[in-house]
Amino acid sequence: MAKMLGWRTVGGGSLSAGQIQVPEPAPGEVLIAVEACGVCRTDLHVVDGDLPRHRSPVVPGHEIVGRVLARGDHEVGAPEVGARIGVPWLRSTCGRCRWCRRGAENLCEQSRYTGWDADGGYAEYAVAPIDYTYLIPESLTPVQAAPLLCAGIIGYRALRRSALPQGGRLGLYGFGASAHLTAQIAIHQGAEVHVVTRGEQARRLALELGAVTAVEPGDVLPPLDSAIVFAPAGEVVREALAGLEAGGTCAVAGIHLSDIPQLDYQHDLFRERTLTSVTSNTRADGAELFMLASRLGLHAEVTRYPIGYADRAIADLAEDRVRGVAVLEMNGLTRTSVPS
């Protein structure tokens, strides 16, 4: 069987590189030659074991962009062989439960995820279900498209969940991959964006992108209409709630969060403040985000890593050394046929 370079979780918060078997697409799936794969904080949670292990070992990575090499059922239809497609976090849902039937497939209890339940994109090749992929416009480079597949989609959903009024003040707590894309969308829509993050490099980037202020945790902000917590730290939620005006909404965007300190009803929630969460995404979220990205000229600030340095990319993400979003790329390697 053909082999490829791939990275897999090995426990203890680390990755191991090696030659692993090239996957074969099942009916309804496509085989992809990976061109780029974003490095998401969720990958870090999978590697570190913050999320329960669904498959071990597993190839992480769920912001995959690549070319279709083969279809599992060999039928004619989109995406055709040679098409550039994107593979997101959401990999499959049941399609039958009450959540799926009412358009909330992100809440499906049988949902499965790329790079968690099935091998992802920290490898030369990957397979994915056709129905859960996106056609990527040729105008977008693989490195620019990859971050949109999770950081962009989740940030967009979080922005909607935050109920930001037209022209309102938005606070972003944490300023990594998702937040720096969300900030661009909000600013394009007329919002006044304020950023709270511990990283000096991240604060500089926020101001470059148009944030009105970028401060350290604990510093004073003007009263906010909405807030989004991207930092995986529960204590930040209380800080974000404290910064809200009456009637404001705080959305927590992460899949993993440390414990939230005890809230005081009068101080933190009274006067109709709302605390809500963001769970995965629907396919419609992604379709809307890609249309919006094209119209607004959304641009990801990318730190590039060759595929052979995935372990370094994960370590840099853990230590907040990444500017914008980390993306693995295949060093220009062109693969146009099924490996044998």
Disulfide bonds with the S-S distance in Angstrom:
none
